[in-house]
Amino acid sequence: MIPQHIQFVSADEAVKVVKSGDHVHLSSVACAPKVLIDALCRRGDAGELRNVYIYHLHTEGSAPYTEPRYEGIFQHHAFFVGANVRRAVQAGYADYIPVFLGETQKLYRSGTLPCDVAMIQVSPPDKHGYVSLGASVDATLAAIECAGHVIAVVNRHLPRAHGDAMIHINRIDIFVEHDALLEPALFVEPTPVEYAIGKSCAALIEDGATLQMGIGSIPNAVLSQLVNHKNLGIHTEMFADGVLDLVKRGVVTGAKKIIDKRKIVSTFLMGSQEVYDFIDDNPMVAMMDVGYTNDPYIIAKNHRVTAINSAIQIDLTGQVCADSLGTTFYSGVGGQIDFIYGASLSQGGKAIIAMSSVTNKGVSKIVPILTPGAGVVTTRSHIHWVVTEFGAVNLYGKSLQERAKLLISITHPNHQETLEKAAFERFGPHFLYVANP
């Protein structure tokens, strides 16, 4: 039951607190407050606003504020380049702030970025006056702490998640009531290549390990092959549908975790309605501040942390590009290095980069050098395991020439000769005599 003293206003009335030059934070993923976004855009259409800065991580659904017609009205700065803003960022109508996912909250708390208005979605309040941020805690909690005004859309379809997601209604200034189903994120069935990658990754995961992995076909392929494992734990930045089957089967228990024992820890999530239903009032799930989930030293407290992330390219020395296609930005730094480093510090941990050996067009992803302009997300000194459909190799502690040999061994056969020639030209004739590690 909504407390009687809460006064609801319309979305158009709520966004009147936004002034030209303000900095606005939006909740992430499926929690992006679409009704407020649309109302803000109506003010832009009416010529009432100029140079309003909009910040967020990945959001599901449309992002109309990035359209060319809003140039000079909205200045978009994403902490991650999602599919809905990718074209706008690449065209220059929107922009991207490179930042480790774990430090997105620090941008607000340190005052590096101001936050004048936080626009969020919450569940209806309970009898104690607490609402939940649902599927988006991430940097949203920090934005709430720092914002001059907090506008909350109360949505009965938002899951009542536990952990740092719970906030009291006295932290909210303006309430809007709007019930709408969350935008689902659906994923295609993994391909045979992705299942092969998943099989090699699964072979590296030990019973009792704590897992981090992203979302998409490769993570789902990995998870599908863990049904015979025991007592796995989850400490991740996000999860999706693939985890649910392992919980139902009793594979994911968290019983061997050192911290947050028997808890699934995440900072945001996206998936089908089943995922949102799963976290609703579920004490097994702790939705936490991103400064906690992505702190490498907190990650490392659990043993056998196995972090599985992906890449766009890897060069023969082990440099990983995961955010751009040359100079064209495609995604973002995200939490890759947070978990690569955290897993490498964990007792018995494994840091894994998993990717197909070639693109959909047959171009090798293992390359002599990264495409000019490509960003290095995971450095050659951070890299450990690399997995393709042709196997798994561990580059940690290996010399440059040994790394090249190992990476070529898991490259698509069509490209091995080319890479061997490139390695010979780079390292000299001694490369021919380097023993296979």
SULPEHU-V291260 format. One line per field, one symbol per residue. ss: DSSP state (H for helix, E for strand, L for the rest). psi: psi as a letter, one per 20 degrees, with the letter a starting at -180 (. if undefined). Layout:
BEGIN
ss=???
psi=???
END
This chain:
BEGIN
ss=LLLLLLLELLHHHHHHHLLLLLEEEELLELLLLHHHHHHHHHHHHLLLLLLEEEEELLELLLLHHHLHHHLLLEEEEELLLLLLLHHHHHHLLLEELLLLHHHHHHHHHLLLLLLLEEEEEELLLLLLLEEELLLELLLHHHHHHHLLEEEEEELLLLLLLEELLEEEHHHLLEEEELLLLLLLLLLLLLLHHHHHHHHHHHHHLLLLLEEEELLLHHHHHHHLLLLLLLLEEEELLLLLLHHHHHHHLLLELLLLLLLLLLLEEELELLLLHHHHHHHLLLLLEEELLHHHHLLHHHHLLLLLEEEEELLLEEELLLLEELLEELLEELLLLLLHHHHHHHHHHLLLLEEEEELLLELLLLLELEELLLLLLLLLLELLLLLLEEEELLEEEELLLLLHHHHHHHHHHLLLHHHHHHHHHHHHHHHLHHHHHLLLL
psi=ppqhipoqrrhhggjiipqpiqppppqrcijpnhhhghhghhhghikiqqlpppqrbpqqaqmhiiqhijpigpopnqipnrhijghgghijirrpopqphijhhhhghijgpqohpporqrrqqaijjprqicjngdihghgghiqhpoppoooiipqnqabihpqqiijphppppoppqqpqoqqqpqrhghhgghghghhipqpjqpqpqbqaggghhghijjijrplqrporhqrbhhhghhghijgohjhjqgqlpjqoprhrrqbrhhghhgiokoihpoorphighjohhggihqqkpoporrqgqpriijpppjiqnciophdrgbjghghggghhiqojrpppppqqhrrhjjppioqgqqppiqqogpriihqeqppaijapqoipjqrghggggghhhjqphiiggghggghghgirhhhhjpqp.
END
